[in-house]
Amino acid sequence: MKIFDVYPIFDIEPVKASGSYLWDKSGVQYLDLYGGHAVISVGHSHPYYVAKITEQLNKIGFYSNSIKISLQEELAEKLGKLSGCENYSLFLCNSGAEANENALKLASFENGRKKVVAIKKAFHGRTSLAVAATDDKSIVSPINEKSDVVFVGMNDESAIESAIDKTTCAVIIEGIQGVGGVKVPADSFLKKIKLLCEKNNAILILDEVQSGYGRSGKFFAHQYSEIKPDIITVAKGMGNGFPVAGVLISEKFNAKHGVLGTTFGGNHLACTAAIAVLDIIKNEKLVDNAIEMGKYITTEISSIKEIKEIRGKGLMLGIELNFNCNELRKQLLFEHNIFTGSASDKNTIRILPALNIRKTDIDVFIEAFSKVLTNQKQYT
């Protein structure tokens, strides 16, 4: 048997990681400014994180949701307090796609409708409903196509007003678009969506899978607009590499046995990983660090003439250049040993480091980035 070849991969095999760095099997060190799609929130192999998971593994690693798992209650309590969402309830699952799938399903149970309004260039996952609400025809198979999903442009207030009506089940929007190129919804746009959802009894789902967990400089990116969604979905940085995700559900929903379910979601190890992440974020003030380091990056590179625009908040940044950045990213990786992220906008580099990254690490990137850009004419 061989691996089903669906991923374009770099010929690099990391075997060790610590903080913001990786080492391959030949001992070459790499600066990680991507965190495996914004998954590494508190740094690779954080000693507190490793100790907590090891301790739990020596007790019990897994049992199903047919028994009491008090770690789930501890996780919900800590997540509620740190995020400011204490009045929400928590459903635990395994991935961002699964979280969005359950959010859309829950919305439809609530109002009995089917129509979904999503945003152009959105990415919500690869499962049935999540991929139908993803604006990328290349990953939507015929069986996943939904005629009742309507896409509108980011920050197009007139279009969103036309799209949301009494037939709308839910509106799903990312706190900050990730794959789409780090596009930020305007506060007025989110407030307009919230008002329209309330008016039409539609459910507002905030996908904070990539933009949540302090990455934006607030616990959730939508909190800049001071709205309260009906449902919030989380994953990626929630477990710092351990598969765990969640759906935060407002008080308007009533729980019923059997409505949602999962085999692996909320298991002992997953909860332990997620609790450890919250403890580290709180104790090391990583949300504040995300703001500070994000501002530092933006300030230090803002004068580079090849940059068209810097988008994002905190440590979720998109650097748009005046040319396709594919070869530039390869040069950063293979000549300067720095991982960065791509986007559907081929001129945009995504910067998604661990929230505890240091200025000295950022300086390594800034120096390499400036050097590579001096040769930018070869990419145009």
C-alpha positions as MATLAB code, in Angstrom:
seq = 'MKIFDVYPIFDIEPVKASGSYLWDKSGVQYLDLYGGHAVISVGHSHPYYVAKITEQLNKIGFYSNSIKISLQEELAEKLGKLSGCENYSLFLCNSGAEANENALKLASFENGRKKVVAIKKAFHGRTSLAVAATDDKSIVSPINEKSDVVFVGMNDESAIESAIDKTTCAVIIEGIQGVGGVKVPADSFLKKIKLLCEKNNAILILDEVQSGYGRSGKFFAHQYSEIKPDIITVAKGMGNGFPVAGVLISEKFNAKHGVLGTTFGGNHLACTAAIAVLDIIKNEKLVDNAIEMGKYITTEISSIKEIKEIRGKGLMLGIELNFNCNELRKQLLFEHNIFTGSASDKNTIRILPALNIRKTDIDVFIEAFSKVLTNQKQYT';
ca = [
       0.000    0.000    0.000;
       1.106    3.569   -0.666;
      -0.080    6.990    0.445;
      -2.881    8.492   -1.672;
      -1.098   11.359   -3.399;
      -3.276   14.438   -2.757;
      -0.742   16.814   -1.186;
       1.992   18.764   -2.997;
       4.839   18.458   -0.508;
       8.279   19.955    0.033;
      11.145   17.480    0.309;
      11.747   18.355    3.972;
      11.127   16.010    6.892;
      11.111   17.688   10.314;
      11.954   15.290   13.140;
      12.260   17.722   16.049;
      10.611   20.988   17.036;
      10.874   23.544   19.825;
       9.319   26.989   20.162;
       9.301   28.625   16.729;
      11.835   26.261   15.192;
      11.939   22.895   13.408;
      14.885   20.605   12.641;
      14.929   18.130    9.768;
      16.519   14.678    9.778;
      19.790   16.195    8.570;
      19.879   18.636   11.477;
      18.970   21.718    9.421;
      17.100   24.333   11.484;
      13.995   26.127   10.133;
      12.110   29.145   11.439;
       8.387   28.319   11.482;
       6.200   31.308   10.589;
       3.282   29.167    9.442;
       2.656   26.709   12.266;
       1.146   24.062   10.008;
      -1.831   26.277    8.974;
      -1.931   28.319   12.221;
      -2.160   25.200   14.369;
       0.889   25.839   16.560;
      -0.417   28.475   18.936;
       1.862   28.146   21.978;
       5.034   26.952   20.278;
       6.305   23.515   19.369;
       6.917   21.101   22.263;
       6.070   23.623   24.978;
       7.253   21.945   28.217;
       3.996   22.588   30.101;
       1.954   21.226   27.198;
       4.139   18.129   26.853;
       4.073   17.461   30.609;
       0.286   17.712   30.841;
      -0.345   15.360   27.916;
       2.243   12.891   29.207;
       0.699   12.965   32.661;
      -2.783   12.356   31.240;
      -1.618    9.597   28.910;
      -0.261    7.725   31.909;
      -3.739    7.872   33.483;
      -6.292    7.356   30.688;
      -6.134    8.497   27.083;
      -9.600    7.786   25.745;
     -13.103    6.718   26.457;
     -16.312    7.653   24.677;
     -18.891   10.276   25.576;
     -21.066    7.619   27.162;
     -19.316    8.299   30.476;
     -18.477   11.402   32.538;
     -15.318   13.240   31.456;
     -14.805   16.078   33.928;
     -11.958   17.467   31.790;
     -14.650   18.633   29.353;
     -16.217   20.759   32.083;
     -12.829   22.220   33.040;
     -12.126   23.048   29.404;
     -15.522   24.700   28.910;
     -15.124   26.787   32.069;
     -11.614   27.987   31.198;
     -12.491   28.657   27.556;
     -15.560   30.637   28.572;
     -13.641   32.829   31.006;
     -10.626   33.493   28.789;
     -12.697   34.168   25.658;
     -15.427   36.207   27.348;
     -18.053   33.722   26.145;
     -19.160   32.336   29.506;
     -22.838   32.285   28.476;
     -22.192   29.916   25.558;
     -22.243   26.106   25.706;
     -19.491   23.938   24.216;
     -19.755   20.944   21.896;
     -16.409   19.225   21.338;
     -15.327   17.523   18.118;
     -12.130   16.919   16.145;
     -11.540   19.390   13.301;
     -12.563   22.749   11.906;
     -14.558   21.131    9.130;
     -16.448   19.005   11.650;
     -17.093   22.061   13.811;
     -18.536   23.993   10.860;
     -20.536   20.964    9.751;
     -22.150   20.708   13.175;
     -22.709   24.467   13.360;
     -24.627   24.476   10.070;
     -26.576   21.390   11.086;
     -27.499   22.963   14.426;
     -28.629   26.136   12.674;
     -30.902   24.147   10.389;
     -32.371   22.241   13.331;
     -33.128   25.585   14.985;
     -35.083   27.301   12.197;
     -35.883   24.441    9.806;
     -34.314   26.154    6.796;
     -31.687   25.229    4.177;
     -30.328   28.376    2.552;
     -26.793   29.376    3.575;
     -25.128   32.707    2.862;
     -21.320   32.561    2.686;
     -18.542   34.900    1.586;
     -16.584   34.795   -1.660;
     -13.089   33.289   -1.260;
     -14.233   31.589    1.969;
     -12.753   28.331    3.216;
     -14.724   26.352    5.812;
     -13.490   22.778    5.334;
     -13.774   19.756    3.072;
     -16.730   17.832    4.505;
     -20.199   17.923    2.939;
     -21.807   21.150    4.172;
     -18.525   22.876    5.029;
     -17.133   22.432    1.529;
     -20.428   23.507   -0.041;
     -19.974   26.820    1.784;
     -16.348   27.039    0.582;
     -15.802   29.220   -2.477;
     -13.414   26.922   -4.358;
     -14.958   24.882   -7.174;
     -11.839   22.716   -7.482;
     -12.525   21.003   -4.132;
     -16.335   20.851   -4.335;
     -17.380   17.536   -5.838;
     -20.720   17.148   -7.659;
     -22.237   15.359   -4.673;
     -21.313   18.318   -2.422;
     -22.734   21.042   -4.656;
     -25.597   22.894   -3.001;
     -27.876   25.186   -4.995;
     -29.005   26.821   -1.757;
     -25.585   28.306   -0.888;
     -25.278   31.967   -1.903;
     -21.887   33.714   -2.015;
     -21.496   37.457   -1.580;
     -18.404   39.648   -1.674;
     -16.514   40.497    1.489;
     -17.685   43.848    2.878;
     -20.360   44.254    0.182;
     -23.144   45.570    2.401;
     -25.714   45.998   -0.362;
     -25.181   42.406   -1.554;
     -25.439   40.954    1.932;
     -28.654   42.886    2.528;
     -30.145   41.361   -0.628;
     -28.930   37.859    0.222;
     -30.292   37.493    3.771;
     -34.056   37.002    3.920;
     -36.757   34.961    5.631;
     -35.571   31.802    3.839;
     -32.009   32.071    5.151;
     -30.926   29.346    7.548;
     -27.481   30.710    8.395;
     -24.751   33.132    7.471;
     -21.236   31.742    7.907;
     -18.221   34.028    7.830;
     -14.602   33.785    8.975;
     -13.419   36.186   11.667;
     -10.569   36.874    9.238;
     -10.360   34.966    5.963;
      -7.301   32.719    5.973;
      -6.958   30.790    2.728;
      -8.677   33.666    0.923;
      -5.647   35.876    1.558;
      -6.145   37.273    5.080;
      -9.149   39.430    4.217;
     -10.681   41.244    7.200;
     -14.450   41.841    7.448;
     -15.200   45.463    8.320;
     -16.856   46.095   11.667;
     -19.804   47.699    9.857;
     -20.159   44.602    7.653;
     -20.308   42.225   10.627;
     -22.754   44.507   12.441;
     -24.949   44.634    9.334;
     -24.949   40.820    9.113;
     -25.838   40.536   12.793;
     -28.795   42.912   12.430;
     -30.048   41.164    9.289;
     -29.803   37.757   10.964;
     -31.810   38.987   13.948;
     -34.418   40.546   11.654;
     -34.856   37.357    9.604;
     -34.393   34.752   12.349;
     -31.235   33.469   10.627;
     -28.262   32.053   12.523;
     -24.923   33.887   12.486;
     -21.958   31.495   12.510;
     -18.482   32.940   13.068;
     -15.795   30.600   11.788;
     -12.856   31.360   14.097;
     -11.038   28.136   13.226;
      -7.929   29.988   12.038;
      -8.496   33.504   13.388;
      -9.424   32.499   16.943;
      -7.512   31.617   20.095;
      -5.780   34.977   20.471;
      -4.186   35.057   17.043;
      -5.783   38.375   16.074;
      -4.901   40.165   19.306;
      -8.320   39.454   20.763;
      -9.431   35.973   21.717;
     -11.763   35.964   18.699;
     -11.265   38.248   15.711;
     -14.976   39.161   15.521;
     -14.700   40.717   18.992;
     -13.175   43.800   17.386;
     -16.669   44.524   16.035;
     -18.339   43.919   19.429;
     -20.981   41.571   18.033;
     -22.158   38.312   19.609;
     -22.623   35.489   17.071;
     -25.130   32.708   17.603;
     -22.422   30.082   17.038;
     -18.614   30.257   17.045;
     -16.428   27.468   15.661;
     -12.862   26.801   16.792;
     -10.081   24.308   16.007;
      -6.458   24.682   14.781;
      -4.727   26.590   17.608;
      -7.073   25.043   20.170;
      -4.882   21.970   20.635;
      -1.443   23.154   19.441;
      -1.250   20.135   17.147;
      -3.541   17.703   18.953;
      -6.757   17.181   16.934;
      -9.488   18.999   18.836;
     -12.224   21.430   17.842;
     -15.308   22.987   19.310;
     -18.632   24.665   18.650;
     -19.552   27.492   21.014;
     -23.357   27.691   21.111;
     -25.352   30.660   22.400;
     -28.170   30.466   24.912;
     -30.869   30.616   22.225;
     -30.304   26.920   21.446;
     -31.745   24.088   23.520;
     -29.675   20.906   23.747;
     -31.365   17.602   22.918;
     -29.871   14.157   23.299;
     -28.718   12.708   19.989;
     -28.842   15.947   17.979;
     -25.038   16.109   17.768;
     -22.492   13.405   18.399;
     -18.893   12.294   17.975;
     -16.762    9.276   18.828;
     -13.420   10.917   19.486;
     -14.475   14.485   20.282;
     -13.797   15.642   23.833;
     -11.644   12.653   24.775;
      -9.262   12.843   27.727;
      -6.134   13.652   25.734;
      -7.847   16.218   23.516;
      -9.260   18.069   26.512;
      -5.914   17.969   28.290;
      -4.167   19.454   25.253;
      -6.804   22.195   24.933;
      -6.671   23.025   28.656;
      -2.872   23.241   28.527;
      -3.092   25.666   25.593;
      -5.522   27.912   27.494;
      -3.319   27.853   30.595;
      -0.265   28.874   28.557;
      -2.123   31.621   26.665;
      -3.351   33.064   29.971;
      -0.190   32.682   32.047;
       2.187   33.924   29.350;
      -0.140   36.727   28.166;
       0.081   35.517   24.585;
      -2.882   37.518   23.295;
      -0.999   40.674   24.243;
       2.147   39.286   22.633;
       0.223   38.643   19.416;
      -0.708   42.335   19.246;
       2.819   43.517   20.032;
       4.609   41.163   17.632;
       2.065   41.776   14.875;
       2.622   45.513   15.120;
       6.376   44.950   15.111;
       6.274   42.921   11.897;
       3.994   45.434   10.191;
       6.084   48.420   11.229;
       9.397   46.866   10.212;
       8.306   45.866    6.708;
       5.866   48.675    5.898;
       8.456   50.709    3.979;
       9.382   47.890    1.573;
       8.339   49.176   -1.851;
       7.501   45.751   -3.303;
       4.684   45.349   -0.762;
       1.270   46.357   -2.085;
      -0.672   45.826    1.145;
      -0.352   44.298    4.615;
      -3.648   42.855    5.873;
      -4.784   41.219    9.071;
      -4.598   41.693   12.812;
      -2.149   40.500   15.451;
      -0.229   37.459   14.243;
      -2.582   36.652   11.382;
      -0.990   38.659    8.594;
      -1.174   38.623    4.815;
       1.588   40.378    2.903;
       0.449   41.119   -0.641;
       3.245   41.759   -3.123;
       3.194   43.226   -6.618;
       3.900   39.824   -8.170;
       3.270   36.088   -7.744;
       5.119   35.101   -4.568;
       5.394   31.347   -5.158;
       9.074   31.400   -6.088;
       9.814   33.926   -3.364;
       8.320   31.584   -0.749;
      10.454   28.751   -2.075;
      13.541   30.918   -1.809;
      12.673   31.819    1.774;
      12.284   28.120    2.542;
      15.203   26.565    0.706;
      17.776   29.362    0.919;
      16.856   30.952    4.257;
      15.097   28.018    5.987;
      11.879   29.913    6.781;
       8.369   28.459    6.482;
       5.619   30.866    5.349;
       2.111   30.254    4.049;
       0.424   30.675    0.687;
      -3.120   31.835   -0.133;
      -5.633   31.541   -2.959;
      -4.403   35.029   -3.860;
      -1.067   33.995   -5.376;
       0.512   37.382   -4.609;
      -0.050   36.977   -0.866;
       2.199   35.383    1.753;
       0.566   34.371    5.028;
       2.419   34.852    8.327;
       0.954   32.683   11.121;
       3.638   32.066   13.755;
       3.227   30.764   17.287;
       1.757   33.402   19.589;
       4.879   33.345   21.785;
       7.270   34.234   18.950;
      10.071   36.644   19.921;
      11.378   39.789   18.227;
      14.715   38.084   17.595;
      12.909   35.399   15.578;
      10.969   38.012   13.621;
      14.209   39.844   12.864;
      15.517   36.688   11.175;
      12.501   36.775    8.846;
      12.705   40.505    8.151;
      16.370   40.265    7.148;
      15.755   37.269    4.875;
      12.586   38.783    3.398;
      14.411   41.995    2.527;
      17.256   40.067    0.886;
      14.915   37.972   -1.220;
      12.954   41.010   -2.350;
      16.104   42.648   -3.697;
      15.946   39.946   -6.381;
      12.207   40.380   -6.982;
      12.612   41.310  -10.641;
      13.306   37.677  -11.460;
       9.748   36.787  -10.354;
       7.918   39.459  -12.346;
];
